[in-house]
């Protein structure tokens, strides 16, 4: 997105800032992304709250959007900087683009996906099963389609098809 000339404002969930995982140490990704974007990360509710009144964001991308975040967003919880930013963006009648990545997308989280698909100004990066033979409920967006999905969302339309055979598209 930065390479395309987009002014990216990084916003991180509490987990990224506080929990080390197999993907990296706590805060490590925030530091790297701040360097790439040239903008300081929003990492707290008080920092995210002014995004609404300031109308700073034209579009918000939640990537990757976990099943936990999907559930909380679908049920109007705003207990993280990312979800507070989503609420502020929606309040301003602007698009929120969701790039899902969840091992339970075809399980309990399917209800939340359906609920969000029916909400105004929520758009999905096309997604599909990433490993159906070993993780039958897992869904992941095709992340390379984030820019195209944002363009469509700014025109208030869902990029189609939203359901893809992701595991085939990713194979050589």
N, C-alpha and C positions, 0 to 999 in steps of 0.2 A: 504494500500500500504506500509506503514511504517512497519507493522507487517510482510510483505512479504520480507523485507530487501531492499526495494526501497529507494533511496535517494530522498526525495521529496523536491522540491523547491517551496514553496507556492508563488503564484502570485495572486494579488487581483485587482479587478476592483475598480474604484473610488467610486462607490456606496457603496461597503462593508466598505470602510474606512470613508466615509463622511455622510452616511444616516442611521439613526436608523429606524428600521421597527419592525413589530410584531415578527420577527425572532431573534431580538437582537439589542443591541446598536451598534452604529458606532464603528468599530474597534474591537469589542468584539470577533468575529470569527477569525480575524487575530491573535490576541493574543493567543487564544486557539490552533490554528493550528500551530503557531510558536513553542509552547511548545511541541506539539506532534511530529513535524518533526525535531526539533532541528536546524532548519534553519531560518534565518530572512526572512520575507516576502518581496517580490518585490512589491512596491506600487506606482511606478511612471514610466513615460515613459523613463526618463534617466537611471533608474535602469534596465529596461527591454531591452533597445536597445543593450547592450553588449552581450545578450544571443546569438545573431546571430554569430558575429565574434568569440566568445569563444567556440561555439558549445557545450555548457554546457549540453543541454537537449538532451536525446536520444528520448524522446517522450513527448508531451505536452498533458495534459488532461484538458479540459474545462468542469468543472462540479460544479454546474449546469450551462448549457448554455441556457440563456434566449432567447426569440424571438428577443429581441433588439440586443443582441450580435450576434445571427445567421445572422441577417440582415446586420449588419456592417461588419462581417467577409466575407459574401458572396459578398459584394460590395467593398472589399479591404480597408475598413476604419481601421485605426490603431490609434484610439484616446483614447485607454486605455492601461494600462500595460498588460492586458491579450491578447488583440488583437495585440499589438506590439510583444509580445512573440510568438504568433501564426505565425505572419509574419516571424519572425526570424527562427522559427523551420522549416517552409515550405521552406524557402530560403536555408536551410541546407539539403534539401531532406530527412527530417525526419517526422514521423507521428504526426498529430494532431488528438486527439481522442475527440469527442464531445458527451457529455451526456446531451441531450436536456431536458429542463423542461420549457414548454411554454403553456399558455392557448390558443394560436393562431396557433398551429402547423398544423392544418387542415384548417386554414383560409389563410390569406395573407402570413404567414411564410412558407407555404408548398412550395412555389416557391423557397424560400431561401434554404430549406432543399434539394430540388431536385438539385439546382445549386451546393451546396456543395458536394452532393453525387457524382457528376460528376467530382470533382476536385481531382487531384493527391495528395496523402498523407493525405487526409481527411477521417477519419473513424468514424463511429457512434457506440456508445453503443446501443445495441438493445433497441427499444422503442415501445410503444403502447399507446393507450388511457388509461388514469388513472381513469376516471369517465365518461364514455360516456353518461350516462343517465342524468347527470347534467351539464357537461362541454363538449359538443360534439366536440369542436375543440382542446381540450387539449391533449398534448402528453408529456410523461415523459419516460426517459430511466430507465431501470432496473439497478439501481446503483451498485448492487452486481456483475454485469458483467463487471465492469471497468477493473479489473486486466486481465481477459480473453480477453477482447477487446484490451487492450494494447499489450498483447502477440501476438495476431493475427496481429495487426497493425505493429509491429516491423518486422513481416514477410511479410509486404506489402499486407495483405489480410483482407477483411472485415469479421468480425464474422457474421455467419449466424445462424438462420434467423435474419435479421435486424428489421423486423416488427413482433412484438409479440402481443399476447393478454394479455397485461400487467395487466389489471384490473382483469383478471382471475388468473394470476400467483400470485398476491399479496393477493388474498382472502384466508381465512383459508380453 
